[in-house]
Amino acid sequence: MPETRNILFIMFDQLRWDYLSCYGHPHLKTPHLDRLAAKGVRFDRAYIQSPICGSSRMSTYTGRYVHSHGASWNGIPLKVGELTMGDHLRAAGMSCHLIGKTHMRADAEGMARLGIEPDSLIGVRVAECGFDVVERDDGMRPEGPDGLYDEGGAARYNDYLRAKGYDSDNPWHDFANSGRDAEGNVLSGWFLKNSDQEANIAEEDSETPYLTRRAIEWIDQAQASGAGPWCCHLSYIKPHWPYVVPAPYHDMFGPQDVIPAIRSDAEYREAHEVMKAFMDAPVGRAFSRDEVRNPVVQAYMGLIKQCDDQMGELFAYLERTGRMEDTMIVVTSDHGDFLGDHWMGEKMFFQNASVKVPMIVYDPSPAADATRGTVSDALVECIDLAPTFVEVAGGKVADHILEGESLLPLLHGTATDTRRDFVICEYDYSASPIAARFDLSVRDAVMFMVADKRWKLVHFEGGFRPILFDMETDPDELVDLGEDPAHAEVVDAMYEKLFRWARRTAQRTTRSAEQLEAMRSKSGRRGVMIGIYDENDVPLELTVKYRDRKVPDRRRGAATPGD
């Protein structure tokens, strides 16, 4: 079996870690992803760095925490100058390509300030998270009274649908993400009451198969052209809402397949005031009703089943063409989905339903033979993928920039854990209505999660008390121990870990540790003599430029002509 040559980096959107059968779901069977896990390593403690699409992805793509890269909410640009995995991989001789979603917004002001033309090669890469774009499709084309949410969302996919006869000004909505009644009326997928509808589209034309075909077409083209080693980021849009799925997946699961929500009356009644605000948000109130939640979960499961079937198509293609033998495959998600757990919908809080994600890594190299089919209990963060890919490409990890750590030691069996003893997740909700509800400044509308293998602490700016969960005795995270005096020492210990993280030198990105260490002794060799009393107090070679020098006496002024 040859060494790893290429990387296929697959990310699903809003896929919960526990909605795959290899992670223990009792009813939803995902045999193709299970088979990949049997050939690689399944990570059981993989965490995102922010529970929202854009900021989570920017951390994964840069290998840096949100606090470092600054793109803290959907639509907030990744600032010019932030290196991404594409930049690091190209430096190591590996190309890096995108098919699907990034949720990236370009720093137009920064590009203009630096004179970077948006349509130049550099400009396009800066605007696209460092990827060379095959097809970007963020999968979102909603439209309201103020216009489209994303002018470029699903644009090429819409062109494809129109060419196939789906006649509409927005076929993404009218066909791919909505149902249809007997009179031909569109039953919009934006309304949860329509989650049980069959999407008005042939299954092969829906978003997930479409992106699978685009990936296969591109890999075929890359191989035919003899392209060098590549990383392909295949970024699926589903199972993210709208929760509408085509046949045969729309009725594949029934109420008997829906796992009861993880929540309790006491949890709601005694909830921390900020968490209670998220519970009482419209999406939380909707998912608190079983008549709403059950059809949504059934559709969500159908979307995941379709995703797994498409993995079967993709993996079969890779095996037929020999690419399974030289391509690392990574499968993960940008965050989970509460689906009514903890009285919440969406993902914007810190229980595991949201911040823990599936992560399966298949490494075809012989070095990984010892770990095939194993499960890792190591604390892993999504920022670990960028340095892992750099090592696979044969490059040197720029660890003064990349804040994660390579997973290759875990994949190759030379280590059983990462160097870290905690993970971090951040959420900036300053642009959320909940910040206005508490009349918080944008500085104070932020919260941080620090978790180890047992404890999880949530810190809030703005003067709120912390939340603490004991994930060993309370794995469902239902009991908040944050103000329990008996756990004050645990709270202090978790705060010390958070403070240790906050004290890291994350912005010192222009010089490596090796360069800084080398600089320690260089200033003297360039003539800087601070605090030296006598020239003989330092080595002769450092002061040779200051010895045996003669000059005329000019204390009474400059020389006159003829002197």
N, C-alpha and C positions, 0 to 999 in steps of 0.2 A: 504494500500500500504506500503510495507516494506521500511526501510531506504536504501539508496544507498550502495551497496556492491562492485560493480565492476565499472570499467571505460573503455569505448571503445573510444579511442582517434583516430579520423579519420582525416587524413591530405591529401588533394589533392595537386598536384604539378602544380603550375602556373595557378591556378584558380582565375579569376578576381572576385571581390566582386559583380560587377553589371551584371554578366552573370548567375544569378539565378532569377527565376521569383519572389521569395519572396523579392528580393532586387530591383525589378522593371524592369527586362528585358522585353521588349514588345512582343518578339516573341519566345524566348526560355523558354519552360515550364518545370519546375522541380518540379512536384507535391510531390515527396517523401521527398525531402529536405524541401519543403514548409510545409509538414505535420509535420515534426520534429520541425520546427520553431513554428508551432501552438501549440506544446506541451511543448515548452521551451521558451528560450529567444533568440532573434536575436539581436546581437550587431551591431550597425550602424557605430561605430567609432573604429573599431579594426585595429591596425597597427602592421606591422612587424618591426623588429629591424635592418634588412639589406635587400636590394633588390637583393639578390643573394642566390641561393639555400642553399649552405653549411653554410654560416655564419648566415643566417636567422634560419635555423634548429638548429644550435648549441645554439643560444639564446633561442629558445623555449625549447630545451631539458635541458639546464642548468638553465633557469630562470634568465639569466644574459645578460647584454648588450654586444655587440661585443667588446667594449672597455675593458670590464672586462675579457671575456674568451679568446680573442685573436685569435680565428679561423676566420680570416677576409676575406677569399676567399675560393672558392672550392679547395679542396685538401690540405689546410693548417690544420694540425692536431689540434685537441682539446687536449691541454696539459694535461699530467698526473697530477692528483690531482684536476682537475675540477669535482666537483660533478654534477651529472645529476639527472633528475627526477627519474630514476631507483634507484639510491643510496638513495635518500630521501624517496621514497616509501617503499623500502625494510626495511629501519629503522623503518617505521611506520607499518610494518606487511603486506604490500601488494606487491605481485610479479609484475614484469614489463616486458612485452614481445613485441617483434618486428615482424611484418609481413609487409615487403615492404622496402621502401627507407629511408635512413638517410643521405646519402652523407657524412658520417663520414670517416675521415682518422685517423688511429691510430698514436699516438705519439711513433713511434718505438724507437727513440733515447732515449726518456724519460723512456720508459719501460726497455730498456737495462741498462740504468744508475742505475735504482733502482732494477735491478735483477728480474723483473716481467716476468715470462715465458709467451709467447704469447698464448700457448695452455692451460694454467691453467684457472680455473674458474675466478679468478680475472683478468687475462690477457685478456680473451675473453670479459669480461664486460668493461674493460678499452678501448678495441679496438672497441666496438660496442655501444658507447654512454651510457653505463650503462644498456642496454637492455639485457635480455636473448633472444637470437635470435631463432625464430621459422623458419623464412625464410627471409633472407635479399635479396632484389632485388632492386638495384638502377636504374634498367630499362635502362641502357645505355651500349650498346656494339658496339659503332662505332670503326672503325679500319682504320688507315692511314699508311703512309710509315714508321712511327716510332712505329707502333704497336697499341695495343688496348688502348683506353682511360681509361678503367677500366677492369683489368684482371678478376675481379670477377663479373662484371656487367652482369645481366640477365643469370648467369651461370645455375642455377637450372631451370629457366624458359626455357632456350634452351634445357636442357635435357628433360623436359616435352614435348616440341614441337617435338623433334626428336622421342620420344617414340610414339607420335601420328601420325608419318609419314611425318612430315615436314622436308624433307631431305636436309640438308645444313650444312655448317660449321658455319653459323651464322643465324639460322632461325629467331632470334629476328629482324634482319634487312630484310632478304629476304622475309619473310612472314608477320610478325606482323606489320612491319612499312614500307612496300612498296606495290606498286601495281604490276600488270603483264599485258603485252600487249599480243596480239593475237599470237605472235610467242614464247611466254614464257619468254620474256626478263623481268628482274626485273626493275621496275620503282621506283627508290630509293626515299624513303620519305625524304631524306636529301635535295632534290631539290624542292623548293616551287612550281614549275610548276606541280608537281605530287600530289598536295594537293587535287585535285578533284578525285583522283583515289580511287577505292574500295580496301582496304587492302586485300591481297591475303591470307586470313585466315578465318576459320569459326569463327563467332562472339564469340561463347562460349570458344574458345581457345585463344582469344585476352587477353591482359594484365589485363584489369580491371575485367572481370569475373573470371579470374584465381586467382587473389588476394582475391576476395570476397569468393571464394570457400575455399581457404586456411584459411581464417579467420573463416569461419563457422566450418570447420573441427577442428580447434584448440579449439574453444569455446566448441564444442561438447566433445572433449577429456578432456578439463579442468573440465567440469561439471561432466563427467562420473567418473573422478578420485577423485572427491570431493575436488578439489583444493581450497585453501583459497581465499580470495579476490584478484582479479587480475586487472591490467591495461594492456590492449592490444592496442598497437599503430599500427593501420592499416593504412599504409602509401602508398597511391596510386601513380602511376607514371604519370598518365594522369590528365588533358589534356595537359601536357607538350609536346612540339615538340618531334619527327617528327609529323607534322600535317597530319596524315593519319589515317583513321578510317574504320572499316569493315562495310559491309552491315548489317542491313538496314540503318545505320546511315550516310553512306557516301553521300547520296543525299537527306537527310531528310530536308535540309534547302537550300534555293535558294538565289539569289542576293537580292530579295525583303526582306529577313530577316536580311540582314546585316545593322547594324546601321552605319551611316556615321561617319567617323573618327572625333575625337575631335581635331581640329587643325585649324590654320588660316595662311594665307600668312604673315601677320604682325608678328605672333609669330615666324615664321622661319626667317624672314628678320631681326628681332631685337633681336634674341636670344642671351643670355649670351654665351660667347665664349666656355666655357666648355660644356654647354648643346648643343651648335651648333655642337661640335665635335661628340657627341653621335648621333645627328640627321644625320650627314653625314657619320656615320659608315655604312658598307655594309647592315646590317639588317635594318637600318633606311631608306636608299635609296630604298631598296626593298619594304618595307611596305608603302612608299609614293606613290606607283603606285597602282591604284585601280584594275588593271587586275591581280596583284599579291595578293593584300590584300583580295579581296572578296572571292576567293576560300579558302584561308587559314582560314578566319573567319567562313566560312560555315563548314569546317572540324572541327574547334575548337568547334563550337556549337554542332556538332555531337558527338564529344568526351565527352562533358559535358552531353549531353542527355544520352549517354551510362552510364556515371558515376551515374546519377540520377536513371536510371532503376536498376542499381546494388544496389543502396541504398534501393530501393523497395524490392529486394530479401533479402537483409540483415535484414532490419527492420521486414519483415514478419517472418523470421526465429526467430528473437529475441522475437517476440510476441508469436509465437507457443510454444516456449520453456520456456516462463515465464521470460526470461532475461530482457525484456523491463521494468519489474517491479522493478528490483534491479540494473540496470546498467545505470550510467551516460553516455550520448553520447555527444561527442564534435566533431563538424565538422568545419574545417578551411582549410587554404592554407598557403604555405610558402611564396608566393608573387603573384602578378598578371602578366599581360602581356599587353604591350602597344598596340599591334595589329594595329600599324599605328597612334595611338593617339600621338599628339605632335611631329609628324614626326619621331617617333621612333618605333622600334620593341624591342623584349625581355623585360627586366624589370629593367635595371640598371640606374634608376633615381628616382626622388622623387614625381612625381605626383601621384594622388590617383589610377590611373590605375595600378600602380605597388605596392605601399606601403600600400594601404588599402585592407584588405582581408575580406571575409565572416567569420563570427564566429557565430555558432549556438550551444547553450548548452541546452541539455535536462537533467534535474535533476528529477528522479522519486520520490524523497522523498516528504512527505507531506509538508515539510517546503517550498517547491517551488511552491505550488499550487497557491499562490497569484500572481505569475508573469507569469503564463502559457500564451503563445501567445502574449507576450508583446515585445516591441522593446526598447532597451536601447540606450540612447544617450551618455552614459558615455565614457570618453576617456580610451580605453582599449589597452593594449599591449600584444603581444603573450607571453612575459615572465610572464604574470599573470597566465598562465595555470599550471605551476609547483606548485606554492603555493596553488592554488585551489585544485589540486589533493592531495596534502599532507593533507589538511584539510579534504577532503572527506575520506581519509584513516584513519583519526583520529589522525594524527601526529601533532606535534608542528612545525610551520613554522620557519625555520632557517632564519630569516629576515636579519641577518648579511651576508648571502650568497645569498639567493634568492632576487633579486632586484625588482621583480614584487609584486603584491598584490593579495590576494585571491578574486575571483569573487563571492564567496558564499553570501556575504551580498547583492549583486545585484540580485543574483538568488533567494534569499529568501525574498526579499522585505524589508530588514532592512536598505538598503541604496539605493540611486538613482544615486550616482556617486562614482567614485574612489577618492582617496585622491590627485591624481596628477592634475596639471593644464596644463600639456603639455606632449607630447609624443616625443620620440627620434628615429631616424633611422640613420644608419651610412653606408657609402660605402667607402671601401678601393679599389681604382682602380689602385694600384701601379703595379699590374701584367698585366694591360691592355695596348694594343697598344696606347690608348689615352694618357696615362702617358708619353710615349715616344714622342708622337707628340708635347707635351708641354715641353719636356725635363725636367720633374719633377723628383726630388728625390723620393725614396719610402716613405720618411717621409711626403712629401708635396702632394702626390697623394691620398688625402683622403678628404671626404666631410661629412657634418653632416646636418641632417634635424631636426629642432625643430618646432613643430606645436601645436597650441591649437585649440579651436573650431572655431576660425575665421582665424587666421594668420598662415602662413607657411613660415619659413625662411630656406634657404639653405646656409650654411657657407662652404667656400672652403679654405683649406690651400693652400699655394703656391702664395699668394698675389692677388687672384682674388676677385672681389667685390661679395657681397651676392646677392641672389635672394630672392624676397618677393612676396607672393601671398596673396590676400584677398579672402578667400574662401567663404565669405558671399556675396560679390558683384560680384565675378568672380569664381563661383563654378567649372567651367571648367579649371581653372588655365591657362589661356591664356595670361594674362597681367602681366609682371614682373615689380614690383614696387620697385625693389631693389635700384635703384639709383635716385628715385624720392624724391627731398628734402622735399616734403610735408609729406613723410612717415618716415622721419629720426627718429622720436621719437618711432615709432612702431619697426623699426629695432633695436634700442637701447634696447627696452623692451624685444624683442625676444632674443637678445644676452644675456641679463641678465639671462633669463631662461636657455639658453645653458650653461652659465658659472656656474649657480647654479648646474646644472646636472654634469658638469665636476668636481666640487669640492666635490662630494660625496666620501665617504670612501669605495670605491668598493672592494679594495683588503684586507680589514681588515676582513678576513674570518675565522680566527682560534679562535676567542673569540666572544661570543655573547654580545649584549648590557648589558644584565643582569650580565654577568661575569665581564665586564669592570667596571660597576658601583660598583660591590662588591669589586673589587680590589682597589677602591679609599681609603678605610680605612684599608686595610690589611697590607700595608708595615710597619706601625708603630707597628702593633701587631707581627711583625717578627723582631723587634729590630732596624729598620732604623729610626734614629733620625737626621733629617736635619733641621738646623736653630734653634735648641732648645738651649736657653741660660742656663736655670736652670732646674734641674730635676723636680722641683715642678711646672713647667709651663705646664706640660702634666699630664694626669691621672696616678696615681700611678701604675696601672696594666701594663702600657706600659713600665715602667722603672724598674720594680721589679728585672729584671735580672742584672741591673747595680748598685743596691744599696747594702750596707752592705757587700761588698766583700773585703777580706783581701789577700794580697800577700806579700812575702818577698821582701826586697830591692835588686834589681839586677842591679842597675845603673852602677856598676863597672864591670859588666860582669856576665857570667853564673856561677852558683853554682859549687864549686869543690866537688869532692867525699868526703864524711864525714861531709859536712855542715849540 
